Every structure is written in structure tokens, then in C-alpha cells.
Amino acid sequence: MKALKISVLCLVVVIIAGLAVLLIAAMKAPGPFIEEFRAETAKIGKNKVVLSYPEDLLLERTSMDARLAMSEDDSIGLRVNLAEKKIYLEIQGIVLHETPILDQKASVFFKKLTPAEKYILFHKPLNINKDESSISKDVFNVVIAPKDSIEAQQREEILPDTSHTSPVTYRLYLDHGIRLQVYGQLPDSVPQFRDRFRFEYSDKYRFLKNLAQSVIKRTSAPYQPTISIVINSRDAESIYRAVPKKGKVILEF
Amino acid sequence: MTDKEFLSDPVAPEITLFEEKPRRSVWKRILGWILAFFGIAVFVFLCLYVLFIIIPKGPDIALSRGIGTDSLMNQAPVKIDSVKVWKEIAALEKKIDKLTNQGPYLIVNTTENKFYLYAENKLIRTGPCSTGKNTQLIAGKKEFRFKTPRGVHKVIRKKEHPVWAKPDWAFIEEGLPIPPPGDESRFDQYTLGDYKLEIGDGYMVHGTLYKRMIGMPVTHGCVRMLDDDIEAVFKTLPIGAKVIIY
């Protein structure tokens, strides 16, 4: 009995120590990321006149430069304005779609950036390097042609189901390791908690796995500043399908 | 001494192999087990909470406590010519205005099956339409994809009372033999409604006979509209106007 008690106590201590090590590693994660960012800004930060603009003008300038750069592109781009709480789909300067952001959350990293740093990071649209989604970009149903007109007539006319009940969630991986997470909000009557939970926790699991690996390998832990937004589910779907796989995103603060 | 005598001897010493501990009552034991189970459950819950809630927030906790967030850039003060700054901003605003100040254009949302008609930067008409049904028709070795092409297109031709020259898939879909090109059975003067606007690669924005289906993804790639809507679109958009599909 005494031996059992001691081994349980040891196990508890080991678990607590493990959690503490992981927490410390997670807290250290932004360090190397910021070092890398500093090195990057040192290269770009030559335009001292622009960077010395008054704060409000510099933010305006950041947005304008990014919008002009995106308008030169022939594909549809996404503009997320966190200050106005709105999200826009744009092409060649034309706003195709606009929807309000119902809820938003951003990593502390973004709140700590000065306007000059925001200019350096966001005066050009960010590229989408990878995405993960609960829906596919293109859905194709395969239909085999009928053998004759009798078979064609016998086939029932199937009207597509346009009622929308599946939750839409996706994650866009942008330049500088930044991530944009979009959650589609369905009406409250539709169960959506489980899907969102699964989407979020699979990400947390992956983060913990990478964190544990970095602790074992003694390398720097992963850090990805993330912006999470909640918009209407229909809009989330339209936006995801409209933006090309390697599209562009503007972040405005 | 025989066994019988030994057992009947009143002074024989009592032999006990184990010293018995005073036994706890059953209720106390049950309570002990409940407390142990409860303690384990609380510990597991706390561990999971730390693992999935606190640790993923570790970077944010560190940053909000000021670790590594001293100004990332060392900016040397620079004298600013405020007139120049305002001029630069005004020039950029002009550029953006120029971009958004376009002629009439049509926007089609294929997810919602809705259209938006703009003239002089104002929305002048909106309504339901039908877009591609996103199916792939397989007929032997032939394959046809029915999808409305996304992107920026231009009106390249307009026509009133259009006649539809049925492509091969129209016959395959109905299980009919494919007639030779130019055959009379290929031409249909009702299906496209009263107006059509060609946007390239055989795709069109046109009217329809099948009004019941408007608002649903049922077409072979074209954009179908109700009579009044297609008339407004036809009259508003000149040749060369943008049709943006997303």
C-alpha cells in the first residue's frame, strides 16, 4: 500500500513537471518568432519617411498601399478590416461581397505591434500558402449518361438541396506565419458546437504535439499569431469558394 | 500428549498466525473510494485544462506580460514634410477612386445564386439567378463539366430573341442520338428566353423557360435569370462591360 502511494505521488509529480515544462516552452515560443521578425523589419525598414508618418495616417497608408497592390491582381482577394469589423471580397478594386464580423479575436502579438511595424507587415497583401477547411472548394457530382430516352425520362428530377445546415470552418495560413481562422455562424437552432470543437481541438492537439517534439529535440517551439473571426455561415462558404487556393489577403487594423 | 488431550487442555496457549487490524466500517471504506475517485477526476480535469486551455495560450500569456514585446523597431526620428504626406495620401485616394469608379457591371454569386447589377457605382438591381449545377456527365469516353466559371469576364456579344444551338451534351443528357452539326433538331428558339449576353467560351447570361428553378444551381454553366431581370441586365450592360462571377 505504501509503495502504491509513493508511485502515485511520483506519477503526479512527473505529470505536473511535464505540464510545467510544456507551459514554459509555449511561453518562450514567441521569442524566436520576434527575433526573425526583427531581422525581417531591419531589411525592409528603409522607407523612413513613410514609417515616420503620424500614426493614423500611417494606418491609412498601410491599407491603401495593400489595396492598390491587390487591385493589380486579376484574381479575387479577401480584405479583413478588424477596426470596422467587416470582411470584403474584392477584385480589381471592386467590392464583390461584404459581410460584418460577428465576433473576432486576435493574438496579443498584433496588439503589441506599432503602426510602423504594421506598415511593414501589412502594406502588401499576404499570400495564402495553405488552407484547411471543413468544406471543399469545388464539389462535383458524377452522373452517368442515360442509355436511351426512356431511361432519361425515368430518372427522377432531383432538385438540389439549398438549405444550409453544415457548419463551415476554415483556416488560412498566410505569410509571416500568420493564420486567419474563419468560423461560419449558423442559426442557433442548428447544432454546431461539436464540429467547431473538433476543428479547434485538432489544432490544439497538433500544437501540443509540435510543442512536445520541440521540447524533446530542444528546438524553438512553434508560434503562429492567429486571428479568429466569426461570420455568417453562408458568407463564410461564399468567401471560401471564391478566394483562389493561392489567393491574397489584406489585414487591416 | 495426544491431539485430543492437547485440544481439551485448558492451559494450552492460543496460536494466531496474523495480528488482526481493527476493521474500518463498510461506509468509511466506500467514502474513501469515492474521495479517491473524485480526487483523480479533479486532477485529470485540471491536467486537461492546463494542457488544452492554458498551454496553447502560453505565447499570448508571455506576450501580454511583456516578454519580447519591446518596440520591435528602432525608429530614428525623421523630420516629416506634412504637405508632402498629405499629397501622397491624396494621390493614393485618387488612384483608389479611379479603380472603383467603373462603368456598369454585373456580379454573380454562385453560392447564393444571386446577382447584383451596378451602374455608376450604385446597386440598381438584385435578385435570384441560377448558376452551374457542379456535375460531371460521363458518356462513355466523353466527359462534360457543368460549372459556372469564376472570375472576371466581359460581355462580348448581345442578342435579342436568341436561338440556342444545342451542344452534344443536351442530347446525351436526354438519352437521344447526337445529330450531325447544323441539323435542324439542334436549334431551339425558346430555351434562352428573350435576351442573351455572351461572356466567352460558350457561356452566357440569358433568360429561361424554367422559371421554377431560378435561385437553384441547376444550369450547365450559364447564368439564368427571370424575364424582367435579364431585360434590365441586357439594357444596362454595354458590350465590354464586366461580368464578375464568384
Interface residues (C-beta under 8 A of the other chain):
Chain A: V12 I15 L19 L22 L23 A25 A26 M27 K28 A29 P30 G31 I34 F37 R38 T41 G45 K48 V49 L51 S52 Y53 P54 L57 E60 R61 M64 D65 R67 L68 S71 D74 S75 I76 L89 I91 Q92 G93 I94 V95 L96 H97 S107 V108 F109 K112 L113 T114 A116 E117 I120 D138 V139 F140 N141 V142 V143 I144 A145 P146 K147 D148 S149 I150 E151 A152 Q153 L159 P160 T162 Y201 K204 F207 L208 L211 Y223 R234 E237 S238 R241 A242
Chain B: F43 C47 V50 L51 F52 I54 I55 P56 K57 G58 P59 D60 I61 A62 L63 S64 I67 G68 T69 S71 L72 M73 Q75 A76 P77 V78 I80 K84 V85 E88 I89 L92 E93 K95 I96 L99 T100 Q102 Y105 I107 N109 T110 T111 E112 N113 K133 N134 T135 Q136 L137 I138 A139 G140 R145 K147 R150 G151 V152 I172 E173 E174 G175 L176 M213 G215 M216 P217 V218 K242 I244 Y246
